[in-house]
């Protein structure tokens, strides 16, 4: 059994999510202690989820302290993974700081022969509070790709599908997995639906992962105007003629110059939207690294948030080699009660997002900071060496001698090394998995 100290490095929820995902994929018994120990004290949340975990749940008062521990979204992902890989679980309650997760060394109860997206209803993971649906996705997406779709690929390789003349039937047949997530779509300290749709999921497809379609049925917000949202996610069948899914080595570098910038604005009313668009345009034009003639467009996903307390901005730089880097801003939830309030809130938002966006583009990376850490687990599971250039984080020679990457990135690298023995060079390079020696052969 692998034991991880959940207070290591970033010491937050990502460590737990990645560890549970790898454990489920590779059938590695796992113990995580001191879960989210580096997080500030907070009250306990109630838990509401669709999937009940397998096995027993043993608790003690000392194991349910309100500081840190599992949140509702962590528990929802844990329970879903436990159900899929028939894991025996201890500590599966909100607030728990120690979890034991023992996947069965056999295929879970998922049957590719009975899962038919064109007829069956999608699976559902539902939160009672607007915790991030995309942090749940961060935990389950690798499992979907490397276990569920891998099983499907082998099944269909043995039994070819019948062809059909119906375009609709053909499109439905291309969907391998379908799920609905209910919770927060635009919440603090997590990716937004807009970022996932415009930046991260296209990047995943670029490195060789299956195409993922997202339909935002309703946005979910936290803070002073909370609301539960819903996204519908469809994962396409892998583009491979071989049995099983294998992620080939990928190398992310040479992004090319920025050729256009898109703005996504989600605000309370048309007056606020117009002022944000005007102020954003002026602020971006004033940044020296961007050409005055650089095309600047409003993304079609821009819309009303339905409440002045809900404000979200996303800037995306599109490069000559077809890549995208994003930086966003989520409002604090303050209500706009006057024109002066509106001007102050918008000035603050624009100043922050443009500063962060310009800094991101200046770093010269092929991917942005928030995509980098999410790619690490796929580097570890790829069949060979990969490289992800996220640019320069430090300027001094002394700092440049140290490992590059954000604290989140270094945390995920640590988890992969502890669980899989994955070798990272500290500069974005990873040896990955070698067939017969590494992550993939632990799956069976």
PAMI-91833 format. One line per 10 residues: number of its first residue (from 1); their letters; for each residue x, y, z of C-alpha. Coordinates in pm, 1 decimal. Layout:
NUM	A	X,Y,Z; ...
This chain:
1	XXXXXXXXXX	0.0,0.0,0.0; 123.6,347.6,-91.6; 94.2,605.8,186.2; 90.5,976.3,99.1; 108.3,1267.6,340.3; -166.2,1501.9,223.0; 13.6,1804.7,367.3; 304.8,1770.0,122.1; 386.3,2073.4,-96.2; 56.7,2236.6,-202.5
11	XXXXXXXXXX	-122.6,2012.8,46.1; -469.9,2066.0,-97.5; -739.2,1876.5,-280.2; -548.4,1818.5,-603.1; -309.6,1581.1,-428.8; -606.2,1368.8,-319.7; -781.4,1379.6,-657.8; -475.4,1272.5,-855.0; -383.0,1001.7,-604.5; -732.4,850.5,-613.5
21	XXXXXXXXXX	-735.9,862.0,-993.0; -401.9,680.4,-1024.3; -503.5,431.4,-756.2; -821.8,347.5,-947.9; -650.2,320.4,-1286.2; -355.9,111.1,-1170.1; -520.8,-85.7,-885.3; -277.8,51.3,-627.7; -394.2,34.0,-263.2; -368.6,384.4,-121.1
31	XXXXXXXXXX	-366.7,560.8,213.3; -377.2,941.2,226.4; -323.2,1111.4,562.1; -352.9,1477.0,666.6; -589.6,1549.3,378.7; -596.1,1918.7,285.5; -395.7,1997.1,597.2; -265.8,2317.5,439.8; -612.8,2462.2,397.6; -760.4,2720.8,632.0
41	XXXXXXXXXX	-1014.6,2600.2,891.0; -1367.9,2583.8,762.0; -1702.2,2440.3,861.2; -1816.7,2099.0,752.9; -2034.4,2048.0,447.8; -2316.6,1803.5,407.0; -2266.9,1541.9,138.7; -2506.6,1456.2,-139.8; -2399.1,1231.9,-421.5; -2530.3,969.7,-658.0
51	XXXXXXXXXX	-2269.6,700.9,-601.8; -2232.9,516.9,-271.5; -1888.7,373.8,-208.2; -1810.3,6.8,-179.2; -1682.9,-137.8,144.3; -1687.8,-18.7,500.2; -1647.1,329.9,638.7; -1469.9,353.2,974.0; -1466.7,686.4,1149.1; -1351.2,844.8,1470.7
61	XXXXXXXXXX	-1399.9,1191.5,1610.2; -1033.2,1272.0,1557.2; -1073.1,1175.8,1190.8; -1352.2,1426.7,1129.9; -1197.7,1758.0,1228.7; -1349.1,2057.7,1050.7; -1007.3,2191.1,945.2; -914.4,2055.8,605.0; -1030.1,1705.7,522.3; -1250.8,1591.2,237.1
71	XXXXXXXXXX	-1500.9,1835.8,91.4; -1821.7,1737.1,-80.3; -1665.9,1748.2,-427.5; -1371.1,1528.4,-321.3; -1611.4,1277.0,-172.2; -1827.4,1270.0,-485.0; -1524.2,1187.7,-701.2; -1399.2,931.1,-449.7; -1735.4,753.2,-440.0; -1765.8,748.0,-819.0
81	XXXXXXXXXX	-1417.7,600.2,-858.5; -1479.3,349.7,-578.9; -1796.3,233.1,-750.2; -1618.8,189.1,-1083.0; -1316.7,-4.6,-956.1; -1495.0,-192.0,-674.0; -1276.0,-29.1,-410.8; -1297.1,-94.7,-40.0; -1293.8,245.1,130.7; -1237.2,373.2,480.7
91	XXXXXXXXXX	-1287.6,739.7,562.9; -1539.6,830.7,294.8; -1715.2,1113.7,476.4; -1701.0,1489.9,445.7; -1436.0,1631.6,678.6; -1228.0,1313.7,699.7; -854.5,1375.7,706.3; -742.8,1015.4,647.2; -863.6,782.6,372.3; -781.8,424.8,274.9
101	XXXXXXXXXX	-874.3,327.8,-81.1; -824.6,-32.5,-198.9; -931.1,-98.8,-560.0; -1014.9,-454.9,-654.5; -753.9,-610.6,-882.8; -1015.8,-686.6,-1141.4; -1241.0,-491.3,-1371.5; -1510.7,-287.3,-1202.6; -1883.0,-328.5,-1252.3; -1875.7,-116.7,-1567.2
111	XXXXXXXXXX	-1981.6,-320.9,-1868.7; -1902.7,-176.3,-2211.5; -2149.2,-414.8,-2366.2; -2443.0,-256.1,-2183.6; -2341.3,111.2,-2197.3; -2518.6,261.7,-2498.2; -2513.2,643.1,-2493.0; -2782.8,670.1,-2760.7; -3036.1,486.0,-2544.1; -2928.0,494.9,-2180.7
121	XXXXXXXXXX	-2950.8,801.0,-1961.7; -2615.9,961.7,-1877.0; -2452.0,897.8,-1543.8; -2493.2,1175.6,-1287.7; -2273.0,1315.7,-1013.2; -2459.7,1577.5,-814.5; -2344.8,1812.2,-539.7; -2574.5,1975.2,-288.5; -2354.4,2285.3,-272.8; -2186.1,2463.0,-566.5
131	XXXXXXXXXX	-1849.3,2293.7,-532.6; -1654.8,2277.2,-857.4; -1774.3,2022.7,-1112.7; -1442.3,2059.9,-1294.5; -1241.6,1948.1,-994.0; -1456.0,1634.1,-993.0; -1376.7,1598.3,-1362.8; -1007.3,1634.8,-1285.6; -1028.9,1318.3,-1073.7; -1246.5,1104.2,-1301.2
141	XXXXXXXXXX	-1131.6,1198.8,-1653.1; -805.7,997.1,-1642.7; -999.8,692.4,-1522.6; -1256.9,733.0,-1799.2; -979.4,744.7,-2059.0; -741.9,477.8,-1930.2; -990.6,226.6,-1789.5; -1342.8,272.2,-1923.1; -1250.8,366.8,-2279.3; -963.5,119.7,-2279.6
151	XXXXXXXXXX	-1210.1,-157.6,-2196.5; -1447.0,-34.0,-2465.3; -1169.8,-21.9,-2726.1; -1078.3,-382.7,-2658.3; -1443.9,-485.5,-2671.8; -1508.3,-313.5,-3004.2; -1183.4,-445.5,-3149.5; -1318.2,-796.9,-3094.0; -1667.9,-710.6,-3218.6; -1681.2,-446.2,-3494.3
161	XXXXXXXXXX	-1985.5,-219.9,-3494.4; -2240.0,-232.5,-3772.7; -2237.6,60.8,-4009.1; -2539.0,287.4,-4038.3; -2658.5,536.4,-4296.1; -2806.4,770.5,-4037.6; -2585.4,1071.8,-3960.7; -2748.3,1109.3,-3619.4; -2697.1,744.6,-3531.7; -2338.0,767.4,-3648.9
171	XXXXXXXXXX	-2274.1,1072.8,-3431.7; -2428.1,899.3,-3131.1; -2220.6,588.5,-3197.6; -1904.9,800.0,-3172.8; -1982.4,889.8,-2810.3; -1812.5,647.7,-2573.0; -1910.1,798.2,-2238.4; -2174.5,1043.8,-2123.9; -2207.5,1207.0,-1781.9; -2387.3,1498.3,-1616.6
181	XXXXXXXXXX	-2216.5,1694.7,-1338.4; -2417.9,1925.0,-1112.8; -2252.6,2182.3,-889.3; -2042.3,2493.1,-946.1; -1920.1,2590.4,-1293.2; -1777.2,2933.7,-1205.8; -1639.3,2911.6,-853.2; -1316.1,3020.6,-679.5; -988.3,2827.9,-703.4; -1099.8,2599.5,-984.5
191	XXXXXXXXXX	-1125.2,2598.2,-1364.4; -1439.3,2744.2,-1518.5; -1650.5,2581.1,-1786.7; -1536.5,2851.9,-2028.8; -1168.7,2781.7,-1959.8; -1221.8,2407.6,-2000.4; -1409.3,2451.4,-2328.4; -1179.7,2709.2,-2484.9; -837.8,2609.7,-2349.4; -788.5,2285.3,-2160.9
201	XXXXXXXXXX	-1008.9,2029.7,-2337.2; -886.0,2131.4,-2686.4; -533.1,2095.4,-2547.2; -616.7,1744.3,-2426.8; -730.5,1653.5,-2776.6; -408.2,1797.7,-2919.6; -191.7,1566.1,-2707.3; -389.3,1260.4,-2818.7; -670.5,1224.7,-2565.9; -1025.4,1165.7,-2692.7
211	XXXXXXXXXX	-1238.6,1461.2,-2795.6; -1467.3,1590.2,-2520.6; -1785.8,1789.0,-2584.6; -1932.8,2008.7,-2310.6; -2279.8,2158.2,-2298.3; -2334.8,2407.5,-2016.6; -2699.8,2361.3,-1927.4; -2680.3,2611.0,-1643.0; -2395.7,2796.4,-1475.3; -2335.6,2735.6,-1106.8
221	XXXXXXXXXX	-2196.8,3005.3,-876.7; -2066.0,3018.9,-520.6; -2038.3,3322.1,-293.6; -2309.6,3575.5,-216.1; -2539.6,3462.9,-500.2; -2498.9,3083.4,-497.7; -2666.0,2857.7,-750.1; -2625.4,2497.8,-863.8; -2525.0,2457.7,-1226.6; -2518.2,2165.6,-1466.1
231	XXXXXXXXXX	-2285.4,2052.8,-1743.0; -2334.8,1763.0,-1980.1; -2011.2,1598.4,-2092.1; -1965.7,1354.4,-2380.1; -1637.8,1172.9,-2441.6; -1579.9,1048.6,-2795.0; -1436.5,711.3,-2879.4; -1056.6,710.1,-2908.8; -925.6,760.0,-3259.7; -740.1,431.1,-3279.1
241	XXXXXXXXXX	-764.9,109.4,-3474.3; -578.1,-88.1,-3208.4; -731.5,-274.3,-2917.3; -705.6,-71.2,-2599.3; -621.1,295.3,-2550.7; -261.2,411.6,-2525.0; -153.5,773.6,-2501.6; 142.1,826.9,-2731.6; 435.8,1049.0,-2633.2; 370.1,1419.5,-2685.0
251	XXXXXXXXXX	589.8,1727.9,-2681.6; 446.2,2073.0,-2623.0; 674.5,2353.6,-2736.3; 710.3,2622.2,-3005.2; 371.1,2780.8,-2960.0; 440.1,3064.9,-3203.7; 338.3,3430.8,-3164.6; -5.2,3543.4,-3048.2; -226.9,3609.2,-3350.7; -555.7,3696.8,-3177.9
261	XXXXXXXXXX	-718.2,3740.7,-2837.4; -1072.3,3646.3,-2739.9; -1266.3,3787.7,-2446.0; -1543.5,3609.7,-2258.4; -1755.4,3835.6,-2037.8; -2029.3,3705.9,-1808.4; -2187.4,3988.9,-1609.8; -2509.1,4102.8,-1447.6; -2649.0,4336.5,-1713.0; -2578.0,4504.3,-2045.8
271	XXXXXXXXXX	-2447.2,4823.0,-1884.6; -2183.4,4631.5,-1690.7; -2098.3,4418.0,-1993.7; -2047.3,4720.1,-2219.6; -1822.6,4895.5,-1970.2; -1613.6,4581.0,-1916.5; -1569.3,4526.8,-2290.1; -1463.5,4887.4,-2347.7; -1226.4,4892.5,-2050.6; -1077.8,4553.2,-2137.6
281	XXXXXXXXXX	-1011.6,4654.6,-2495.7; -831.7,4972.0,-2388.9; -626.4,4788.7,-2125.6; -514.8,4513.4,-2364.1; -425.1,4766.4,-2634.2; -203.0,4940.8,-2379.9; 8.3,4628.2,-2315.8; 335.6,4661.4,-2504.6; 378.1,4290.3,-2584.0; 59.2,4290.8,-2792.5
291	XXXXXXXXXX	57.3,4445.3,-3138.6; -184.0,4740.4,-3176.9; -334.1,4562.7,-3477.9; -385.2,4230.6,-3297.0; -744.7,4109.9,-3354.3; -949.4,4130.6,-3035.3; -1290.6,3961.3,-3038.2; -1578.6,3888.6,-2803.4; -1633.4,3515.4,-2757.3; -1987.9,3394.0,-2834.0
301	XXXXXXXXXX	-2017.4,3231.0,-2489.6; -2035.5,3580.0,-2335.8; -2374.0,3622.3,-2171.7; -2566.7,3752.1,-1871.7; -2496.8,3601.0,-1530.7; -2842.2,3695.5,-1407.5; -2710.8,3879.7,-1101.8; -2480.8,4180.7,-1057.4; -2290.0,3990.4,-788.7; -2179.8,3733.1,-1046.8
311	XXXXXXXXXX	-1892.3,3845.4,-1266.3; -1652.5,3638.7,-1474.9; -1391.9,3733.7,-1738.5; -1171.8,3503.5,-1948.0; -895.7,3616.2,-2183.7; -751.8,3364.1,-2430.1; -445.5,3416.5,-2648.7; -452.4,3217.4,-2973.2; -112.7,3147.1,-3129.7; 9.7,3089.5,-3483.7
321	XXXXXXXXXX	61.3,2718.2,-3416.0; -296.6,2669.4,-3302.6; -251.6,2676.7,-2926.0; -438.6,2871.3,-2659.1; -336.3,3022.1,-2326.4; -595.9,3151.7,-2084.4; -624.6,3366.4,-1776.8; -945.4,3452.5,-1598.8; -1101.7,3655.9,-1321.5; -1393.3,3569.9,-1093.8
331	XXXXXXXXXX	-1563.4,3854.7,-910.5; -1569.8,3874.2,-532.0; -1949.2,3867.7,-517.3; -1989.4,4231.5,-417.7; -2318.8,4386.2,-521.4; -2321.3,4687.3,-755.1; -2539.9,4955.3,-601.0; -2422.3,5261.6,-794.8; -2231.4,5370.9,-1103.8; -1928.9,5441.3,-885.1
341	XXXXXXXXXX	-1943.9,5085.7,-752.2; -1964.7,4955.4,-1106.4; -1664.7,5156.0,-1222.9; -1455.6,5057.8,-920.0; -1535.8,4686.0,-946.8; -1473.7,4679.7,-1322.0; -1146.9,4873.4,-1299.0; -1020.0,4631.9,-1036.3; -1126.6,4326.0,-1237.2; -977.6,4447.7,-1564.9
351	XXXXXXXXXX	-652.0,4557.9,-1404.9; -604.9,4217.6,-1240.6; -698.7,3995.3,-1534.1; -498.0,4193.1,-1791.7; -192.6,4196.6,-1564.0; -211.6,3819.2,-1510.7; -283.5,3755.0,-1878.1; 11.7,3963.5,-1998.7; 239.2,3790.6,-1748.5; 118.5,3452.0,-1873.2
361	XXXXXXXXXX	192.7,3542.3,-2233.8; 533.6,3687.4,-2143.5; 647.8,3363.5,-1979.5; 676.4,3209.9,-2324.4; 524.4,2875.5,-2233.0; 341.8,2645.7,-2470.1; 69.8,2602.6,-2207.2; -52.9,2829.6,-1931.6; 8.4,2776.1,-1561.9; -334.0,2624.7,-1495.1
371	XXXXXXXXXX	-310.3,2372.8,-1778.7; 40.5,2262.8,-1683.9; -45.6,2092.0,-1355.3; -350.5,1918.9,-1506.4; -131.2,1761.1,-1776.1; 116.8,1599.7,-1536.2; -89.0,1285.6,-1471.2; -122.2,1232.0,-1847.5; 253.9,1269.1,-1883.6; 296.9,995.8,-1624.1
381	XXXXXXXXXX	53.4,762.5,-1802.9; 177.2,828.4,-2158.3; 368.3,549.2,-2332.6; 703.4,722.7,-2350.8; 879.1,1051.4,-2291.8; 678.2,1373.3,-2298.7; 764.5,1737.6,-2258.4; 544.1,2030.1,-2154.5; 698.4,2374.8,-2183.3; 512.8,2610.2,-1951.1
391	XXXXXXXXXX	766.1,2891.0,-1973.9; 985.5,3058.9,-1715.4; 851.3,3107.6,-1363.7; 1163.6,3260.5,-1206.8; 1399.9,3522.8,-1338.7; 1710.4,3499.1,-1119.9; 1986.3,3248.3,-1195.6; 1951.8,3109.9,-845.0; 1581.8,3042.1,-894.1; 1639.2,2896.4,-1240.4
401	XXXXXXXXXX	1851.3,2622.4,-1085.6; 1546.6,2491.2,-900.9; 1263.7,2279.2,-1034.7; 1026.5,2468.9,-1260.4; 649.6,2459.5,-1249.7; 386.4,2591.3,-1014.1; 341.9,2447.9,-666.0; 41.9,2251.1,-794.3; 254.4,2110.4,-1077.4; 532.4,2003.4,-842.3
411	XXXXXXXXXX	274.8,1842.4,-612.6; 128.5,1627.9,-890.8; 478.4,1527.2,-1001.8; 548.9,1417.3,-645.9; 229.6,1208.1,-632.4; 311.9,1036.4,-964.0; 666.0,963.6,-850.9; 552.3,821.3,-517.3; 281.2,602.0,-670.0; 428.8,503.7,-1006.9
421	XXXXXXXXXX	799.1,579.9,-978.9; 758.6,828.0,-1264.3; 1077.4,1017.2,-1346.9; 1047.8,1392.9,-1410.1; 1341.6,1613.7,-1501.9; 1195.1,1914.4,-1319.6; 1185.2,2119.1,-1639.5; 866.8,1982.5,-1795.9; 1008.3,1652.3,-1919.1; 874.5,1313.6,-1808.7
431	XXXXXXXXXX	986.3,959.1,-1889.7; 626.6,835.0,-1882.2; 526.2,471.2,-1881.4; 715.9,202.1,-2067.9; 513.8,-98.7,-2177.2; 583.5,-386.7,-1943.5; 738.3,-154.9,-1685.1; 527.4,126.2,-1546.4; 176.2,243.9,-1490.2; -3.0,54.3,-1761.7
441	XXXX	95.8,-295.6,-1659.4; -44.9,-234.5,-1311.1; -396.0,-205.8,-1451.9; -475.8,-572.7,-1473.2
